[in-house]
Every structure is written in structure tokens, then in C-alpha cells.
């Protein structure tokens, strides 16, 4: 690389080169010319990440964007849709600590293998658990709330009157929440609000683990299977995270 020892300030803040380019002084020296201008335009053009108004379609009185015009497409939000369904796992991570919580998730997930083959498609979401037969539901909730500390942590679920299978959760938790529990709930939810946080990945991993043990998820290699079963102690986190994020049921 050739460097020119030129004090650009002496030339009125700019140096005009023979090829028509202009070097301007500033916090970062910039070289402007026909090619750089075109490059800037190309960047602006490629940076457009939205559809133009002309690509929208009017359906009755609603303007529908192209993506939503595709049949069967449903937009899902981690914060508004998926995270609330895994609130019980977020509470355990917050209250028990990550290692103890992950071990508990593994213990609960192993119950899937004991179910009859036709009933193994268990979703570990609040709604998914609530849809189980009462006896099977009690088997899972009892395994989740198997000690005093866990029951105390999941007492926060009972703050919500519309909690799926609320009667069953109240039965296994065994104690009513208090007004002070709202502050504990806030502290537990904050780390999982971002879908890219470690805690959010842990919650999504629980769902992937259930799908793998139920036979609903097939991976390409034994190494990938071990990355899920032995998470987070086997493999690289940057390899497991996309698997958890890409699984559509998560």
C-alpha cells in the first residue's frame, strides 16, 4: 500500500487527483470519485429491506404486504407469542440457576420416552402441557415441581388468571402468589426478552429436546444429536443456537 504524506488541510481541506477523484479531510480520509459514488448508490439500493407500496394488495379496506398475502403464513413474535409459552422454563433458569434448571429440563423431557409411541408428541409449552390428558399432565407438572425451591419459583405462574391448566399448576405448586412476586417475575423475564440472549436460547432448546426425544425431529449426524442431548457441554454454542432458532415449532 502506498501512503502519501500530505497535509490535506493545507489544500483547503481537499486534494484533487488527476483521475478526477477528490480526497477530503475529516475524521476519516475519504476518496470520492465516479466509482465511489456508484458504490454508494449500490449500497443504498441493496439496503432496502422493505416492500414498496406498489407491491401491496388491497383486500377489502386493508392494505396487505406481499408476505402476508402468502396462504398459511402466520407471523410469530418471540416476546409476544413464544416466550410467554415457555415462561415456566424462564422462571426456573432465573430462580434455580442455569445448570440446575437445564438438568431439571432433561429430567422432565425423559418422561416423553416413557409414553406410548402415539402420545410422545408433547410440546413443553404452557398450552401444550395443558392439552395433555389429566394423568399425563400431572406426571409432567409433578416432575417439574419436584422440590420446594422449584414450587416457590413457579408460584409466579399463578399470578395469571388465564394461565393454561391453572388448576393443575395450583395443585402441584401448593401455595398462592403474593403481591411481591410481581417484582420477581419482572427480574425473571428481563433476561429472556431478547431472543438472542443465552436464557432465551436455553428456553428454545427445551422445545428442541422434546421434539428430538419424541421422534418428531431428525438430525443429520450423531454429533448433532449429541449437541442437543448434551447441551451446553458438547459442541460449540454457535452451532447449537441456529438449530434452536430455526426449529419452526420453537
C-alpha positions as CSV (number, residue, x, y, z in Angstrom):
1,X,0.0,0.0,0.0
2,X,1.3,3.5,-1.0
3,X,0.8,6.2,1.6
4,X,1.1,9.9,0.6
5,X,2.4,12.2,3.4
6,X,0.1,15.1,2.5
7,X,-1.4,17.6,5.0
8,X,-4.8,17.9,3.4
9,X,-5.7,20.9,5.5
10,X,-3.1,23.0,3.6
11,X,-5.1,22.5,0.4
12,X,-8.4,23.9,1.7
13,X,-9.5,20.5,3.1
14,X,-9.4,18.7,-0.3
15,X,-6.9,17.4,-2.8
16,X,-8.0,16.9,-6.5
17,X,-6.2,14.0,-8.1
18,X,-5.5,13.7,-11.9
19,X,-8.1,10.9,-12.3
20,X,-10.9,13.2,-11.0
21,X,-11.1,11.7,-7.5
22,X,-11.2,14.0,-4.5
23,X,-9.6,13.3,-1.2
24,X,-11.3,15.2,1.6
25,X,-10.1,15.8,5.1
26,X,-12.2,14.8,8.0
27,X,-12.3,12.3,10.9
28,X,-11.7,9.7,8.3
29,X,-10.0,10.4,5.0
30,X,-12.4,9.7,2.1
31,X,-11.7,9.3,-1.6
32,X,-14.6,10.3,-3.8
33,X,-14.9,9.7,-7.5
34,X,-17.2,8.2,-10.1
35,X,-16.7,4.7,-8.8
36,X,-17.1,5.5,-5.1
37,X,-20.3,7.4,-5.9
38,X,-21.7,4.5,-7.8
39,X,-20.8,2.2,-5.0
40,X,-22.7,4.4,-2.5
41,X,-25.8,4.2,-4.7
42,X,-25.5,0.5,-4.9
43,X,-25.3,0.2,-1.1
44,X,-28.4,2.3,-0.7
45,X,-30.3,0.3,-3.3
46,X,-29.3,-3.1,-1.7
47,X,-30.0,-1.8,1.8
48,X,-33.8,-1.6,1.1
49,X,-35.3,-4.2,3.4
50,X,-39.0,-3.4,2.9
51,X,-41.5,-3.8,0.1
52,X,-42.7,-0.8,-1.8
53,X,-46.3,0.4,-1.5
54,X,-46.9,-0.6,-5.1
55,X,-46.4,-4.3,-4.2
56,X,-49.1,-4.3,-1.6
57,X,-52.6,-5.5,-2.4
58,X,-55.9,-4.0,-1.3
59,X,-58.2,-6.7,0.3
60,X,-61.4,-5.0,1.2
61,X,-60.2,-2.0,3.1
62,X,-56.9,-3.4,4.3
63,X,-53.6,-2.9,2.5
64,X,-51.8,-6.3,2.7
65,X,-48.0,-6.6,2.2
66,X,-46.6,-9.4,-0.1
67,X,-45.6,-11.7,2.7
68,X,-48.9,-11.7,4.4
69,X,-50.6,-12.4,1.0
70,X,-49.0,-15.9,1.0
71,X,-51.6,-18.5,2.2
72,X,-50.8,-20.1,5.6
73,X,-48.3,-17.5,6.7
74,X,-48.6,-16.6,10.4
75,X,-46.1,-14.1,12.0
76,X,-44.8,-15.1,15.4
77,X,-43.1,-12.9,17.9
78,X,-40.7,-14.3,20.5
79,X,-41.6,-11.6,23.0
80,X,-45.4,-11.7,22.5
81,X,-46.1,-15.3,21.4
82,X,-43.3,-17.8,22.1
83,X,-41.6,-16.6,25.2
84,X,-44.8,-16.4,27.3
85,X,-45.5,-20.1,26.4
86,X,-42.1,-21.0,27.9
87,X,-42.4,-18.8,31.0
88,X,-42.1,-21.7,33.4
89,X,-38.6,-22.5,32.0
90,X,-37.5,-18.9,32.2
91,X,-38.6,-18.8,35.8
92,X,-36.5,-21.9,36.7
93,X,-33.5,-20.5,34.9
94,X,-33.8,-17.3,36.9
95,X,-34.6,-18.9,40.3
96,X,-32.5,-22.1,40.2
97,X,-29.6,-21.0,38.1
98,X,-28.7,-22.3,34.7
99,X,-27.1,-25.6,35.5
100,X,-29.8,-26.8,37.8
101,X,-32.5,-25.6,35.5
102,X,-31.1,-27.4,32.5
103,X,-30.7,-30.6,34.5
104,X,-34.4,-30.4,35.5
105,X,-35.4,-29.8,31.9
106,X,-33.6,-33.0,30.9
107,X,-35.3,-35.0,33.7
108,X,-38.7,-33.8,32.6
109,X,-38.0,-34.4,28.9
110,X,-37.1,-38.0,29.6
111,X,-40.7,-38.6,30.5
112,X,-41.5,-38.4,26.8
113,X,-39.7,-41.7,26.1
114,X,-41.9,-43.5,28.7
115,X,-45.1,-42.5,26.9
116,X,-46.8,-44.8,24.3
117,X,-45.4,-44.1,20.9
118,X,-48.6,-42.4,19.6
119,X,-48.6,-39.9,22.5
120,X,-45.0,-38.7,22.5
121,X,-45.6,-35.5,20.6
122,X,-45.6,-33.4,23.8
123,X,-45.0,-29.7,23.5
124,X,-43.4,-28.3,26.7
125,X,-45.3,-25.0,26.3
126,X,-47.9,-24.0,28.8
127,X,-50.6,-24.5,26.2
128,X,-49.0,-27.8,25.0
129,X,-48.9,-29.2,28.5
130,X,-52.5,-28.1,29.2
131,X,-53.7,-30.1,26.2
132,X,-52.4,-33.4,27.6
133,X,-54.7,-35.9,29.3
134,X,-55.0,-35.1,33.0
135,X,-52.9,-38.1,34.2
136,X,-50.1,-37.3,31.7
137,X,-50.3,-33.6,32.6
138,X,-49.9,-34.4,36.3
139,X,-46.9,-36.6,35.5
140,X,-45.1,-33.7,33.8
141,X,-46.1,-31.0,36.3
142,X,-45.1,-33.2,39.2
143,X,-41.7,-33.8,37.7
144,X,-41.2,-30.1,37.0
145,X,-42.3,-29.1,40.6
146,X,-40.4,-31.9,42.4
147,X,-38.9,-29.8,45.2
148,X,-39.7,-26.9,47.4
149,X,-37.4,-24.4,45.6
150,X,-39.0,-25.2,42.2
151,X,-42.5,-24.9,43.6
152,X,-41.6,-21.5,45.1
153,X,-40.2,-20.3,41.7
154,X,-43.3,-21.5,39.7
155,X,-45.7,-19.9,42.2
156,X,-45.3,-16.8,40.0
157,X,-47.2,-18.6,37.2
158,X,-50.3,-18.3,39.4
159,X,-50.2,-14.5,39.1
160,X,-52.0,-15.0,35.8
161,X,-55.7,-15.9,36.0
162,X,-55.7,-17.1,32.4
163,X,-52.8,-19.5,32.9
164,X,-53.5,-22.7,30.9
165,X,-54.2,-25.6,33.3
166,X,-54.1,-23.2,36.1
167,X,-55.9,-25.5,38.5
168,X,-53.3,-28.2,37.9
169,X,-50.4,-25.8,38.4
170,X,-52.0,-24.6,41.6
171,X,-52.3,-28.2,42.8
172,X,-48.7,-29.0,42.3
173,X,-47.3,-25.7,43.4
174,X,-49.3,-25.7,46.6
175,X,-49.1,-22.1,47.6
176,X,-50.6,-18.8,46.4
177,X,-48.6,-16.0,45.0
178,X,-48.1,-12.7,46.8
179,X,-48.0,-9.1,45.6
180,X,-44.2,-9.1,45.9
181,X,-44.0,-11.8,43.3
182,X,-44.6,-9.3,40.5
183,X,-41.1,-7.9,41.1
184,X,-39.6,-11.4,41.0
185,X,-41.5,-12.0,37.8
186,X,-40.1,-8.9,36.2
187,X,-36.5,-9.8,37.1
188,X,-37.0,-13.3,35.7
189,X,-38.5,-12.2,32.4
190,X,-36.0,-9.4,31.6
191,X,-33.1,-11.8,30.5
192,X,-35.3,-13.6,28.0
193,X,-36.9,-10.7,26.3
194,X,-34.2,-10.7,23.7
195,X,-34.4,-13.8,21.5
196,X,-30.7,-13.7,21.1
197,X,-29.9,-14.0,24.8
198,X,-28.4,-17.1,26.4
199,X,-31.5,-17.6,28.5
200,X,-33.8,-17.3,25.5
201,X,-31.7,-20.0,23.7
202,X,-32.0,-22.2,26.7
203,X,-35.8,-21.9,26.7
204,X,-35.9,-22.8,22.9
205,X,-33.5,-25.7,23.5
206,X,-36.1,-27.3,25.8
207,X,-38.6,-27.5,23.0
208,X,-36.0,-28.9,20.6
209,X,-35.0,-31.5,23.2
210,X,-38.7,-32.6,23.5
211,X,-39.0,-32.9,19.7
212,X,-35.8,-34.9,19.4
213,X,-36.9,-37.4,22.2
214,X,-40.4,-37.7,20.7
215,X,-39.1,-38.6,17.3
216,X,-40.5,-35.5,15.6
217,X,-37.1,-34.1,14.9
218,X,-34.4,-36.0,12.9
219,X,-30.9,-34.6,12.7
220,X,-28.2,-35.4,10.1
221,X,-25.5,-36.8,12.3
222,X,-24.7,-38.3,15.7
223,X,-22.7,-35.2,16.5
224,X,-25.8,-33.0,16.1
225,X,-27.8,-35.3,18.3
226,X,-25.2,-35.1,21.0
227,X,-25.1,-31.3,20.7
228,X,-28.8,-31.3,21.7
229,X,-28.8,-34.1,24.2
230,X,-25.6,-32.9,26.0
231,X,-26.2,-29.1,25.6
232,X,-24.3,-27.0,26.5
233,X,-21.4,-29.2,27.4
234,X,-20.8,-30.7,24.0
235,X,-20.2,-28.9,20.7
236,X,-20.0,-25.2,20.1
237,X,-22.8,-22.8,21.3
238,X,-22.7,-21.0,17.9
239,X,-23.6,-24.3,16.2
240,X,-26.5,-25.2,18.6
241,X,-28.0,-21.8,18.7
242,X,-29.1,-21.8,15.0
243,X,-30.7,-25.2,15.4
244,X,-32.8,-23.9,18.3
245,X,-33.7,-20.8,16.4
246,X,-34.5,-22.5,13.1
247,X,-36.8,-25.2,14.5
248,X,-40.2,-23.9,13.4
249,X,-42.1,-25.4,16.3
250,X,-40.0,-23.4,18.7
